[in-house]
Amino acid sequence: MIKKAELHVHLEGTATPALVRKLAANNGAELDPSTFASDGEFRWTDFWDFLKCYDKAAAAIRSKDDYRAVTYDYLKRCASEDVIYVETFSSPDHAAQVGISYQDHLDGITAGIDDARRDFGIEGRIIVTCVRHLGAEKALAVAKSVVNAPHPYVVGFGMGGDEAQFHPKDFAPAFNLVHQAGLATTNHAGEFGGPESIRDTLEHLPVQRIGHGVRSIEDASLVEELAERQIPLELCPGSNISTGLYTSYENHPFNKLKEAGCLVTISSDDPPFFATSIGKEYEKVARAFGYSEETMQQITRNTIDAAFCNDELKEQLKSKI
C-alpha cells in the first residue's frame, strides 16, 4: 500500500456532516438548515458560497474538546488510508467567533494529535492560519498569538480565504513577524487569483510554499521560476474540480507542473465538502496520469521534504515509505 502525506487541509473543513451534526447536538447549537443538502451532505453552489457553508459548519465546533474530536476523527480516517503525516491548517479566527481562546483551540488540536499518534501511529503538525478577507489587523493579531505562545506542534503560519480581498503586501507585517520568530510560512495563491497572485505573494511575503498555485500554469515564466526555485506547490486537484476551476483530473495542470520540474504534492483541502479524501486524491491523480507506484511514493517523499516539521521527524517518516 502506498504511504501518503498531505500538507494542505483545513481542520474545520475536515469535519464530516455527521460529526458537525453530532457536535451541534452535543452543544445545543442550532445549525442553519441550508448547511446541508437533502442527502445530508454539505450544500453550496460556488466558491464564495462554499466559504459561507464552511463558516456555518465550523460554528458547530464550540470547545477545546470539540477541536480534539475533529482532529482525532480526521487523523483516524487518514491512518486508515495509509497516511503517515498530515499538516493541518488551524483557524483561531473561527475558534474566536464561538468564544474559544487561542490557547484552548491549540490545546484541543494538540490533544487530538497525541491521541491519534497513540492509537494509529500517524503524525500530525499544525499550520496556524489567518483569514484573508478578515483583513490585515486580524492577521497580525493571529501572528502575535503564534509568536507569544510557541508550541512544538505549530510548525508554520499561513493564510486562506478570499484571494480577491486585499493584497499580499498588506499581510507582510503578520508573515514577517512569524518568519522572524523562526517559523516557515505558506499562502493560498493562484487558486481563484491568477498568476499575478502568486507573483505578488513571492515578492511580498517570506513564503516557503504556495497553497494551490495551479494558475501558475497560465504563465510559463512563472512555472519556470517555481521549478527553478523548487518552491513546493500544495496541489488539491479534487478541490479545484469541485469549485469549477477545472473539469476533470485529466484536465488539471498537476502533470504539466510536474513535467515542468515543479515540486508537486497532493492534498485534499476540505475533503467532506468535495466528496474526497487524501486516499482518493492519490488514487485519482495516479489513474488520470498513469503514474506508477514508484512515482506516487516519490510524491510522498517530496511532500515530506516540503513539510515544515523538523529534519529528525522527516527522516523517521521517510523510513516508513
N, C-alpha and C positions, 0 to 999 in steps of 0.2 A: 504493500500500500504506500502511495506517495505521501511523504511528510509535507506538511503545509505550514505557512506562516502568513500573517497579514499585518499591515501597518496602518490601515485606513478604515476604521469602523467607529461610528458614533455610539457611545454607550447607551444613551436614552433610545436611540434608534435600533437597538438590538432586541428590545422587549417585544415579545410576540403579542398579538391581540389578546390571547388567553391570559398571559401574565399581566398585561395592562388592566384587563377587567378584574382579575383577582386582587391586584394591588388597590385598585379603586374601591372595590367592595370592602376590603380589609380596613381602608382608611375612611370609609364613609364619604368618599369623594364622588361627585356626580360627573359622569363623563358626557360630553357633548355627543348626542346621538349621531351627528354627522361624521364622527370619527371613524365609524365602521360602515362597510357596505353590507348588503343583505346576507352575504355568505360569512360574515364575521371578520373578513379581512379589512385592513385599513383602506379608507376611501379618500382618494384625492384625484385631481384631474391633470394638473401640470406642475412644474417645479415649484412655483410660488404657492400653489395650493398644498403641495406636499409639505412645505415648510410650516404652514399653518397646522396641518394634520399632525405633524411631528410634535409641535408645541402642545397640542391638545392631549396627545398620548403621554408625553413626558410629564404632564401635570399630575398624572396618577402616581408618580414616584414622589413620596411625601416624607421619607425619613432616611436616616442613616442605614437602618436595616433593609429598607427597600432598595437602596443602592447596592448593598451587599447581595441581595437576592437577584437583582438584574445582572450584576457582574458574574455571579456564580452560575446562573442559568445559561448565560451566553458561553462562558468558558467550558461548561459541561457539554453543550451542543457542539462546540468546536472540537473538543477532545474526541468526541465520537466520530469525527471526520478526519482523524489523524493530524490535527493541527497541534503544533508543538509550541507556538509562540504567537501572542496577539498584543499589539499596541492599540489601546482603545482611547478614543477622544472623550474626555470628560468635559462637562459644561457647567461650571459653577454658576453661571447666569441662570440656567434653567433651575438649578437647585435653589438659588436665592429667591426665585419667583414664588416658591412654595414655602419659603421661610427656613431653608436648610443652610447652615453656615458652611463656609469653605472647608473648615476642619472636619465637620461631621460628614460632609459629602465625600471628602478624601478618605476618611476612616472607613466609611461603608464600602467604598470600592476596594481599598487595600485588603479588607477582611474577606471580600469575595475572591480576590486573587489568591490569598493564602489558603482559603478553604478549597478552592479548585485545584491548587497545586497538590495539596494533601490528598485529595480524593481521586484526581485524574492525571497527575503528573504534568499538567500543562502549565506554561509560564505566561504571566501577563505583566504588562507595564502600562503606564498612563501618560498620555499627552494632554495637558490641560489646554482647553481652547477658549478663546473669546468669540463672540458672535459679531460678525462684521456689521450687520445692519443696526446693531445697538450703538455703534459709534466708538470713537477713539478713547473717550474718557472711561467708558466701562471696560474697554480692552486694557487700559493701563491699570485699572483697579484689579482686574484679574491677574495681570502680570505681577503686581505688587504682592498679591496673596501667594503666588507661586514662590516668589523670592523670599518672602518673610516666613514661610512655613515649608522649608525643604523636606522632601521625603525621598528615600532611595528608589521608590517605585515610580516617582514622577521624573520621567527622562526627557521631556520636551514640552514645547509650547506651540500652539498653532491657532489658526483662525478658520472658522467656517461661516456659513450664512450666505446672504445675497451678494454676489460679486458686483452687482450693478451699483451698490451703495458705497460711497466714499472711494478713496484712492489708497493703494497700499502705503504710500508715504505717510498718510495720516496715522498709521499704526506703528511707525518706526519707533516712537518712544517706548511702547509696550514691548516690541520684539527686541529692541536693543537692551532694555533692562534685563530681560531674561537671558539673552545671549551673553551679556557681560557677567551674569551670575554663573555661567558655565553650562547652560542647558542648550541643547540643539533646538532648532525651530523648523516648522513647515507651514505652508499656507495653501489653502484652496485657491487655485488659479487655473484659468484655461479650461473651465468646465462650461459655464454659461457666458463667461467673459472670453473674448477671443485671444489670439496670441499675445496681443499687447498687455493683457492682464498678467501673463507670465513674465514678459519682459519687465514690466513695472515692478513686479514682485522681486525679481532677481536684482534689479537696480536699487531698490529702496529698502529691502528687508534682508537681514542676515540669515537667509534660509539654507538648510542643508538638503531639503527635499521639496518636491512640489506635489500637492494634493490634486489628483486628476491630471491636469496638464495635457489632456488629449487634443486640445485645439492648437497645440504647437504644430500639429501635422499640416496646418494651413500656411506655415511659414518655414520654408526649407532651411533658411539660415539659422532660425531658432532651434530647429531639430538638430542641426549640426552642432550648435553650441551646447545643447543639453547632452549630446552624445560625447562631445569632446571633454566637457567638464564632469561627465559621469554623475550628473545630478539625478538621483533616483526619482522615478515617477510612480506615484501611488495610484495605479490604474484600477478602475472599478467598472468593468465593461457592462455588467448587468444593470447597474445603476444608470449608466449613460443611455442604455437602450430603453429602460423603463421611463426615463424622463424625456425621451424623444430626441436625443442628440443623434443617435444612430438607429438604423432599422433592424440590425441583427449583429450577432457576434462576428460573422464573416465580414461585415462592412465596418466593423470597429477598427480604429487605427492601431490596435495593440501590436499586430505583427509588423506593420510598416515601421513603427517606432523601434521595435526590437531589431528588425533588419537594418535599420539606420545606425544601430550601435548604442541606442539609449538603454539605460539600466531600468528595466521594467519589472514591476511587481504586481501581484494580483490581490485585490481586496473586495469586500462586499458592501461597504459604505453604510447602509441601513437595511440589513437583509430582509426582515419581515415585510417592510414596506415595498420591496421589489421582488417578493416571492423568490428569494435566492438564499444562498449560504456560501461560505467560503469554499466548501467542498464542491458545490455545484458550479461555482465560478471557475475553479481549476478544471473541472471536467469539461465545461462548455468551451473554454479557451483552447484546451488540448484538442478537442474534437473539431472546432472551427478551423484550426490552422495545421492540423495533422502533426502536432508536437509529440515527440517520443516521451517515454517515462523519464529518460535521462535529461531531456530539455526541461521538463517540468520540475525535476529535482534541482536543476541549475537555477531556475527561477526562485525556488525556495532558498537556496544558498545566497542568491543575490539579495533577497528580502532580508535575510538575517544580517548580511553585511551592511545593508542600508538601515538597519534598526538603530534606535537611539540608545539601546542598553549598553552596558559595559562589555569590553572585549572578553572578559572571562566567561560571561554568560553566553556570548556569541559562540565561543569555542565549544561550550557544553552542548549548545543547541545543534551545531553543525555535526557533532559526533553522533547525533541521533539519526542523521539523514543517511 
